[in-house]
Amino acid sequence: MSRPVTRADLGSWRAKFFYGFGSIAYGVKDFGFGTLLLFYYNQVVGLPAAEVSLAILIVLWVDAFADPIVGQISDNLRTRWGRRHPFMYSAAIPLAISYFFLWMPPTAWGHTGTLAYLVVMAIIVRVFITMYEIPSSAMVPEMTDNYDQRTTFISVRYFFGVGAAVLM
């Protein structure tokens, strides 16, 4: 029989490791969107850079509205799994699938179809990453009241996120 997790256990390096490990997807997404997406859809797929940039702008505008909405819902959600975990559990697999398909645009859809595909898939990816990252980031103040522990949790989180981006 396992013992229940206490707040003291949350300060362990094991807890910090697994909390930080969850930000790998964010690091991969961030590097992909910030560095590769414009280049890939312009140079490989063949869409004009201005149109790809406009598509990314549209996606970021949608994301700017999605973040506070998900945060508000997450703050007020009450389930047996807690406030944050249902979002994180429901976003993980769809995020991986949609991120994969973001980089596999259909070749037979033509110029407009491919551009629409980029916008829709990028919005889906950003919404799923929002559904994971916003609740995940909001968990730290709920896990510990200790300033130093919070700083360590966030530091480990950034280490994994940046590490994933560098390794990508």
C-alpha positions as CSV (number, residue, x, y, z in Angstrom):
1,M,0.0,0.0,0.0
2,S,1.4,3.4,-0.9
3,R,1.4,6.3,1.4
4,P,-0.4,9.5,0.5
5,V,1.6,12.4,-0.9
6,T,2.1,15.2,1.6
7,R,3.0,18.8,1.0
8,A,6.5,18.1,2.3
9,D,6.9,15.5,-0.4
10,L,6.3,18.1,-3.0
11,G,9.6,19.8,-2.2
12,S,11.5,16.7,-3.2
13,W,13.7,16.7,-6.3
14,R,11.6,13.8,-7.6
15,A,8.5,16.1,-7.6
16,K,10.5,18.9,-9.1
17,F,11.9,16.6,-11.8
18,F,8.4,15.3,-12.9
19,Y,6.9,18.8,-12.7
20,G,9.7,20.2,-14.9
21,F,9.5,17.2,-17.3
22,G,6.0,18.4,-18.2
23,S,7.4,21.5,-19.9
24,I,9.3,19.6,-22.6
25,A,6.3,19.8,-24.9
26,Y,6.2,23.6,-24.4
27,G,9.9,23.9,-25.2
28,V,9.5,21.9,-28.4
29,K,6.4,23.9,-29.4
30,D,8.1,27.2,-28.7
31,F,11.1,26.3,-30.7
32,G,9.0,25.0,-33.6
33,F,6.8,28.1,-33.7
34,G,9.5,30.6,-33.0
35,T,12.2,29.2,-35.3
36,L,11.0,26.6,-37.7
37,L,7.3,27.3,-38.7
38,L,7.9,30.3,-40.9
39,F,10.9,28.7,-42.5
40,Y,9.2,25.4,-43.1
41,Y,6.0,26.7,-44.6
42,N,7.8,29.3,-46.7
43,Q,10.9,27.4,-48.0
44,V,9.6,23.7,-47.9
45,V,5.9,24.0,-48.5
46,G,6.2,27.1,-50.7
47,L,3.8,29.6,-49.2
48,P,4.8,33.3,-49.3
49,A,6.5,34.5,-46.1
50,A,4.1,37.4,-45.7
51,E,1.1,35.0,-45.8
52,V,2.7,32.6,-43.3
53,S,3.5,35.5,-41.0
54,L,-0.1,36.7,-41.2
55,A,-1.3,33.2,-40.4
56,I,1.0,33.1,-37.4
57,L,-0.3,36.5,-36.3
58,I,-3.9,35.3,-36.5
59,V,-2.9,32.2,-34.5
60,L,-1.3,34.4,-31.8
61,W,-4.4,36.6,-31.6
62,V,-6.6,33.5,-31.0
63,D,-4.1,32.3,-28.4
64,A,-4.2,35.6,-26.6
65,F,-7.9,35.1,-26.1
66,A,-7.6,31.4,-25.2
67,D,-5.1,31.8,-22.4
68,P,-7.3,33.9,-20.0
69,I,-10.3,31.8,-20.9
70,V,-8.6,28.6,-20.0
71,G,-7.1,30.2,-16.9
72,Q,-10.5,31.4,-15.7
73,I,-12.1,28.0,-16.3
74,S,-9.2,26.2,-14.6
75,D,-9.4,28.4,-11.6
76,N,-13.1,27.7,-11.1
77,L,-13.2,24.0,-12.0
78,R,-13.9,21.5,-9.3
79,T,-13.5,17.8,-10.0
80,R,-12.2,14.8,-8.1
81,W,-8.9,15.1,-10.0
82,G,-8.5,18.7,-8.9
83,R,-8.8,22.0,-10.8
84,R,-5.7,21.7,-13.0
85,H,-5.2,18.1,-13.9
86,P,-8.3,17.5,-16.1
87,F,-7.0,20.1,-18.6
88,M,-3.6,18.7,-18.6
89,Y,-4.7,15.1,-19.0
90,S,-7.2,16.0,-21.8
91,A,-4.6,18.0,-23.7
92,A,-1.5,15.8,-23.7
93,I,-2.3,13.3,-26.4
94,P,-4.3,15.6,-28.7
95,L,-1.4,18.1,-28.5
96,A,1.1,15.5,-29.7
97,I,-1.1,14.4,-32.5
98,S,-2.0,17.9,-33.7
99,Y,1.7,19.0,-33.5
100,F,2.6,16.1,-35.7
101,F,0.0,17.0,-38.3
102,L,1.0,20.7,-38.2
103,W,4.2,19.6,-39.9
104,M,2.4,17.3,-42.4
105,P,0.4,19.7,-44.6
106,P,-1.6,18.1,-47.4
107,T,0.1,18.6,-50.7
108,A,-3.1,18.4,-52.9
109,W,-5.0,21.2,-51.2
110,G,-3.5,24.0,-53.2
111,H,-2.2,27.4,-52.0
112,T,-5.4,28.6,-50.1
113,G,-6.1,25.2,-48.7
114,T,-2.6,24.8,-47.3
115,L,-2.7,28.3,-45.8
116,A,-6.1,27.5,-44.2
117,Y,-4.6,24.2,-42.9
118,L,-1.7,26.0,-41.3
119,V,-4.0,28.5,-39.5
120,V,-6.4,25.7,-38.3
121,M,-3.7,23.3,-37.2
122,A,-1.6,26.0,-35.5
123,I,-4.7,27.2,-33.6
124,I,-5.4,23.7,-32.5
125,V,-1.8,23.2,-31.3
126,R,-1.8,26.5,-29.5
127,V,-5.1,25.8,-27.8
128,F,-4.0,22.4,-26.6
129,I,-0.7,23.8,-25.3
130,T,-2.7,26.5,-23.5
131,M,-4.9,23.8,-22.0
132,Y,-1.7,22.1,-20.6
133,E,0.6,25.0,-19.8
134,I,-1.8,27.5,-18.1
135,P,-3.0,25.0,-15.5
136,S,0.4,23.5,-15.1
137,S,2.0,26.9,-14.4
138,A,-0.8,27.7,-12.0
139,M,0.0,24.6,-9.9
140,V,3.3,25.9,-8.3
141,P,1.7,28.3,-5.9
142,E,-0.8,25.5,-4.9
143,M,2.1,23.0,-4.3
144,T,4.1,25.1,-1.9
145,D,4.1,28.3,0.0
146,N,7.9,28.4,0.2
147,Y,9.4,31.1,-2.0
148,D,12.7,29.1,-2.5
149,Q,10.8,25.9,-3.4
150,R,8.6,27.8,-5.9
151,T,11.7,29.3,-7.5
152,T,13.3,25.9,-7.8
153,F,10.2,24.4,-9.3
154,I,10.1,27.1,-12.0
155,S,13.8,26.9,-12.6
156,V,13.6,23.1,-13.2
157,R,10.6,23.7,-15.4
158,Y,12.5,26.3,-17.5
159,F,15.6,24.0,-17.6
160,F,13.5,21.2,-19.2
161,G,11.7,23.5,-21.6
162,V,14.8,25.2,-22.8
163,G,16.7,21.9,-22.9
164,A,14.0,20.4,-25.1
165,A,14.2,23.4,-27.5
166,V,18.0,23.2,-27.7
167,L,17.9,19.4,-28.4
168,M,15.3,19.8,-31.0
